[in-house]
């Protein structure tokens, strides 16, 4: 094992960190925020980089570029270059945001402070000064930028507490006052209207409840005016693939008419994007983008090709609940070398990258890849050295926690108490499971809460986000006989999981289970299993707490002692 001197990094900087050597062990249960790093030889992990892949191409039909919706209040929903043509904002795998214009893609760069926004939407002009961007962090900070200043200019307005919603949708003006509005949905399915005010300093009025039951949809987006009445409309998709049309009424007290079914088969797409001009873009898992023009009657004309290579990380205005916090996988080889894989958003993993010295982690066995503990958006690689718990995403000046000696499992499935901050689970040798609440910075935890006893019955507990489609973090747990159970998240500290639900049997065919987060770009966490022959299989989430049929990814995975 090669040695290097300790290096200090900002807590928001991506994985380039150092760790103390020694065999990982289990310790006591106290927390400390001021303990010092252990002395001794050091070695480092190299920062992995997401592969860029081929550049996406956009070939919309000519007539689509000429269409202008009567529902657009003032400027188009997103037109940063002011040419009267609707454009698309997206984020690539390199964390850079791009304007996809009519003739070129313009690189806007990454957020200079390291923030990775959970979701972005383009609401039009909230202040009459040209089109803008709304961007929300996982911790619930919603900011409004004018298009020319996103992502690194000054925000015109920032509000907090928006973590209570699993989906925000730009709707144009749906109340008839000429000002763009948005709607927001809670995990419980309550849909709220936020009317625009036209003021940058206070862009929204107080929320108004539209109604319950909107959690039956896994995609929710607004194409704009689909029926020619000058009022923006909404479309919603159920997990069975049926798409529904909600006509805008122009009435703030009841902004949408009763739903009308457009038709089945829309689950062929992992993202639906409302453009704002009445059209819909739909992305297939292979990255192909299709264009649907509104037919003037609340539906769509037959699809047309819209481009290729669109397996990008995030679209502005995408209809799925945004995935956040983990899109990656680590493998520890039997020789102690760490490798890293990035999810391609198409159901596959990119080629592995070696991120440690050969054999540099030999003897270490206690790792966890926690769904992001902060607004930097990437998973936190945790490990134990002696009784200290370290976070390689932090500056490594002190442990994340001390005295973690009684635990035989650590897991970071995401936000478990509904405050928008990633949390940890820890199981002790008696089978008791505890919740440690994160503070949103990746450097400290709040004291533990007992989830419950009896968790020693499971030989695997896995989680990396939302398996059920409600935007809340869930976990799955496997018993020794191969039965897999779902524990659906509640978002409540005192009872973070609902009663378990049996998913199926036969899962003991896998000697390793892991979740890389969202593999196929639909916003839901997926599962991976390695069988005795070393074959890797992926299970895509259906959004109902079940998984689709396994897909073989390839052989050779028995070269890893652990996946996380």
Secondary structure, DSSP 8 states (H G I E B T S, - for coil): ---B------TTS-S-EEEE-S-B--------SS-----S-EEEE--------S--EE---HHHHH---TT--SS-SS-TT-SSS--EEEE-TTS-EEEE-SS-EEEEE--TT----SEEEEEE-SSSSS-EEEEE-TT--EEEEEGGGTTTS--SEEE--GGGEEEEEEEE--SSSSS-EEEEEETT--EEEE-B-S-SSS-B---EEEES-GGGEEEEEEEE-SSSSSS-EEEEEETTS-EEEE-B-S-TTS-B---EEEES-GGGEEEEEE-SSS-EEEEETTS-EEEE-B-SSSSB---EEEEE----SEETTBSB----S-BEEEEEETTS-EEEEEB-SSS-B---EE-B-TTTTTT---EEEES-SBTT-S-EEEEEEBTEEEETTS--SS-SBS--TTEEEEEEEE-SSSSSS-EEEEEETTS-EEEEEE-SBSS-EEEEEEEES-GGGEEEEE-SS-SSSSSS--EEEEETTS-EEEE-B-S-GGG-B---EEEES-GGGEEEEEEEE-SSSSSS-EEEEEETT--EEEE-B-SSS-B---EEEES-GGGEEEE-
